[in-house]
Amino acid sequence: MKLVPYRLAAEAGLVIVDEVNGFCTVGCGNLAPSAPDEQIARMVERTDVLARSFRAKKLPVLAFLDTHEPNKPEPPYPPHCIRGTGEENLVPELSWLEGDPDVVLIRKDCINGFVGAIEPATARGQHGLSHNKLVDWINLHRLEAVVTVGICTDICVMDFVSTLLSARNRGFAPTLRDIVVYEPACATYDLPRATAERLGLPATSAHPKWPAHHMGLYFMASRGAILANELAGL
């Protein structure tokens, strides 16, 4: 597995996955870090710089926000990012995105953002039909490349990237060529087995940060994603 410099295509878009308080802000919920985390802090900092660079060039940005309704858990995880708690909102460093009318925000109630972007069609006579807001966004801007950042590398980011690769291969986004994962702006969490067992969780809940991060990158690359350590052209 190799990280490479990537020069942005002329028509590129940025997708930010779940950089919300419930995953990134210390003490902000069941799946938030319990102490400051260097990898998460780096991710948020790099994402902020990247998003500002994209918007300065009037390049499109889309952000997924993990958002769940009360009493509707997302197995196998404990309740998190419940609507109205504040956990479901962008971290303070990225909250400026909410004020940009040209930034698309999609609240998703599942791990996979591609699936979360599916919504029912509302036009008269289209009962039972649906469309995908993400695919619409890519096709509206005729994007040649999508740069993806966010959390967790091996869960929400990987599911989204893998599905988008399949959608590209099927021709749902005719102009889309490159799906890029910018590693310095990705992160995941750490849950040692001993800690999981102490919390009364099954041993399968253990989640070693660096092996999981590496595996997420590996599987995305094996499916055709470009893993970048630098982005040129901004």
C-alpha positions as CSV (number, residue, x, y, z in Angstrom):
1,M,0.0,0.0,0.0
2,K,1.5,3.3,-1.1
3,L,0.5,6.9,-0.4
4,V,1.2,9.2,-3.4
5,P,1.1,12.9,-4.2
6,Y,-2.1,13.7,-6.2
7,R,-2.6,16.7,-8.5
8,L,-6.2,17.8,-8.5
9,A,-8.2,17.6,-11.6
10,A,-9.7,20.9,-12.9
11,E,-13.2,19.7,-11.7
12,A,-12.7,18.3,-8.3
13,G,-15.0,18.1,-5.3
14,L,-14.4,17.5,-1.6
15,V,-16.5,15.1,0.5
16,I,-16.2,15.3,4.3
17,V,-17.4,12.3,6.2
18,D,-18.9,12.7,9.8
19,E,-16.5,15.2,11.3
20,V,-19.1,15.9,14.0
21,N,-18.9,16.4,17.7
22,G,-20.1,12.9,18.5
23,F,-17.1,11.4,16.9
24,C,-14.4,14.2,17.3
25,T,-15.1,16.4,20.3
26,V,-13.7,15.1,23.7
27,G,-16.5,13.9,26.0
28,C,-19.3,14.6,23.5
29,G,-21.1,11.3,23.6
30,N,-20.6,7.5,23.6
31,L,-18.4,7.4,20.5
32,A,-16.5,10.6,21.1
33,P,-12.8,10.5,22.3
34,S,-12.4,10.4,26.0
35,A,-9.2,12.4,25.8
36,P,-7.5,14.6,23.2
37,D,-6.5,12.6,20.2
38,E,-3.7,13.7,18.0
39,Q,-4.9,11.9,14.9
40,I,-8.4,13.4,15.1
41,A,-7.0,16.8,15.8
42,R,-4.8,16.6,12.7
43,M,-7.8,15.4,10.7
44,V,-9.9,18.4,11.6
45,E,-7.1,20.9,11.1
46,R,-6.3,19.5,7.6
47,T,-9.9,19.3,6.7
48,D,-10.5,22.9,7.6
49,V,-7.5,24.1,5.5
50,L,-8.6,21.9,2.6
51,A,-12.2,23.0,2.7
52,R,-11.2,26.7,2.8
53,S,-8.9,26.1,-0.2
54,F,-11.7,24.4,-2.2
55,R,-14.2,27.1,-1.4
56,A,-11.6,29.9,-2.2
57,K,-11.4,28.4,-5.7
58,K,-15.2,27.9,-5.8
59,L,-14.8,24.2,-5.9
60,P,-17.8,22.2,-4.5
61,V,-17.8,20.7,-1.0
62,L,-20.3,18.2,0.5
63,A,-20.3,17.1,4.1
64,F,-22.1,14.1,5.7
65,L,-23.3,14.5,9.2
66,D,-24.1,11.3,11.1
67,T,-27.6,12.0,12.6
68,H,-29.9,9.5,14.3
69,E,-33.4,9.8,15.6
70,P,-34.1,9.0,19.3
71,N,-34.9,5.4,20.1
72,K,-33.5,4.3,16.7
73,P,-30.1,2.8,17.5
74,E,-27.6,1.9,14.8
75,P,-26.4,-1.6,15.7
76,P,-23.8,-2.6,16.8
77,Y,-23.0,0.8,18.3
78,P,-24.3,2.5,21.4
79,P,-26.6,5.5,21.0
80,H,-24.7,8.4,19.3
81,C,-25.2,11.5,17.3
82,I,-28.8,11.8,18.3
83,R,-30.7,14.6,16.7
84,G,-31.0,17.6,19.0
85,T,-28.1,16.6,21.3
86,G,-25.4,18.7,19.5
87,E,-23.4,15.5,18.8
88,E,-24.7,15.4,15.3
89,N,-23.4,18.9,14.4
90,L,-20.1,19.7,12.7
91,V,-17.1,20.4,15.0
92,P,-16.7,24.1,15.8
93,E,-13.7,24.4,13.4
94,L,-15.9,23.3,10.5
95,S,-19.2,25.0,11.5
96,W,-18.5,27.8,9.0
97,L,-19.5,25.4,6.3
98,E,-23.1,25.6,7.5
99,G,-23.2,29.3,6.5
100,D,-21.9,28.7,2.9
101,P,-25.0,28.3,0.7
102,D,-23.0,26.4,-1.9
103,V,-21.9,23.7,0.5
104,V,-24.1,20.6,0.5
105,L,-24.8,19.1,3.9
106,I,-26.4,15.6,4.1
107,R,-27.6,14.2,7.4
108,K,-27.3,10.5,7.2
109,D,-28.8,7.8,9.5
110,C,-26.6,5.0,8.5
111,I,-22.9,4.1,8.2
112,N,-22.7,4.3,4.4
113,G,-23.0,7.9,3.2
114,F,-23.8,6.8,-0.4
115,V,-26.8,4.9,1.0
116,G,-27.6,7.8,3.3
117,A,-27.8,10.2,0.3
118,I,-30.7,8.3,-1.2
119,E,-34.0,10.1,-0.7
120,P,-37.5,9.7,-2.1
121,A,-38.4,11.7,-5.2
122,T,-41.0,14.3,-4.3
123,A,-42.3,15.3,-7.8
124,R,-45.9,14.5,-8.5
125,G,-46.3,11.1,-10.2
126,Q,-43.0,9.8,-8.8
127,H,-44.4,7.9,-5.9
128,G,-42.0,5.0,-4.9
129,L,-39.1,6.5,-6.9
130,S,-35.9,7.8,-5.3
131,H,-32.7,9.7,-6.3
132,N,-29.3,10.0,-4.8
133,K,-28.2,13.5,-3.7
134,L,-24.6,12.6,-3.8
135,V,-24.8,11.3,-7.4
136,D,-26.8,14.4,-8.4
137,W,-24.1,16.6,-6.8
138,I,-21.3,14.9,-8.7
139,N,-23.1,15.0,-12.0
140,L,-24.3,18.6,-11.6
141,H,-20.7,19.8,-11.2
142,R,-19.4,17.2,-13.8
143,L,-16.7,16.2,-11.3
144,E,-13.6,14.4,-12.5
145,A,-12.3,13.7,-9.0
146,V,-13.8,13.4,-5.5
147,V,-11.4,13.9,-2.6
148,T,-12.6,12.2,0.6
149,V,-11.7,12.9,4.2
150,G,-13.2,12.1,7.6
151,I,-13.8,9.5,10.3
152,C,-13.7,6.6,10.7
153,T,-11.2,5.5,8.1
154,D,-12.2,1.8,8.3
155,I,-15.9,2.3,8.8
156,C,-17.9,5.3,7.4
157,V,-15.1,6.5,5.1
158,M,-14.3,3.0,3.7
159,D,-18.0,2.1,3.2
160,F,-18.6,5.4,1.3
161,V,-15.5,5.1,-0.8
162,S,-16.0,1.5,-1.7
163,T,-19.6,2.1,-2.8
164,L,-18.8,5.2,-4.8
165,L,-16.1,3.2,-6.6
166,S,-18.8,0.6,-7.6
167,A,-21.2,3.4,-8.7
168,R,-18.4,4.9,-10.8
169,N,-17.6,1.6,-12.4
170,R,-21.3,1.2,-13.2
171,G,-21.4,4.5,-15.0
172,F,-23.7,6.4,-12.6
173,A,-21.3,9.4,-12.7
174,P,-20.0,9.5,-16.2
175,T,-17.4,12.2,-15.7
176,L,-16.0,10.8,-12.5
177,R,-12.5,9.3,-12.9
178,D,-10.6,9.5,-9.6
179,I,-11.7,8.8,-6.1
180,V,-9.0,10.0,-3.8
181,V,-8.6,9.4,0.0
182,Y,-6.5,12.1,1.6
183,E,-4.9,10.2,4.4
184,P,-3.7,13.1,6.6
185,A,-7.3,14.2,7.0
186,C,-8.7,10.7,8.0
187,A,-8.8,9.2,11.4
188,T,-10.4,6.4,13.5
189,Y,-10.8,5.6,17.2
190,D,-8.9,3.4,19.6
191,L,-10.5,0.8,21.9
192,P,-8.1,-1.8,23.3
193,R,-9.6,-5.2,24.1
194,A,-9.0,-4.8,27.8
195,T,-10.9,-1.5,27.9
196,A,-13.8,-3.0,25.9
197,E,-14.0,-5.9,28.4
198,R,-13.8,-3.6,31.4
199,L,-16.8,-1.7,29.9
200,G,-18.7,-4.9,29.6
201,L,-18.5,-5.0,25.8
202,P,-17.7,-8.2,23.9
203,A,-14.1,-8.9,22.9
204,T,-15.2,-8.3,19.2
205,S,-15.7,-4.6,20.1
206,A,-12.0,-4.1,20.5
207,H,-10.7,-1.7,17.9
208,P,-6.9,-1.0,17.7
209,K,-6.5,2.4,16.1
210,W,-3.5,2.0,13.8
211,P,-4.2,-1.5,12.5
212,A,-7.8,-0.5,11.8
213,H,-6.7,2.7,10.1
214,H,-4.2,0.8,7.9
215,M,-6.8,-1.9,7.0
216,G,-9.3,0.7,6.0
217,L,-6.7,2.4,3.7
218,Y,-5.7,-1.0,2.3
219,F,-9.2,-2.1,1.4
220,M,-10.0,1.2,-0.2
221,A,-6.8,1.0,-2.3
222,S,-7.5,-2.6,-3.3
223,R,-10.9,-1.5,-4.7
224,G,-9.4,1.3,-6.8
225,A,-9.1,4.4,-4.6
226,I,-6.1,6.6,-4.8
227,L,-4.4,7.1,-1.4
228,A,-2.8,10.6,-1.3
229,N,-0.4,12.1,1.2
230,E,-0.3,15.4,-0.6
231,L,-2.7,17.4,-2.8
232,A,-1.3,19.7,-5.5
233,G,-3.2,22.2,-7.6
234,L,-5.0,24.1,-4.8
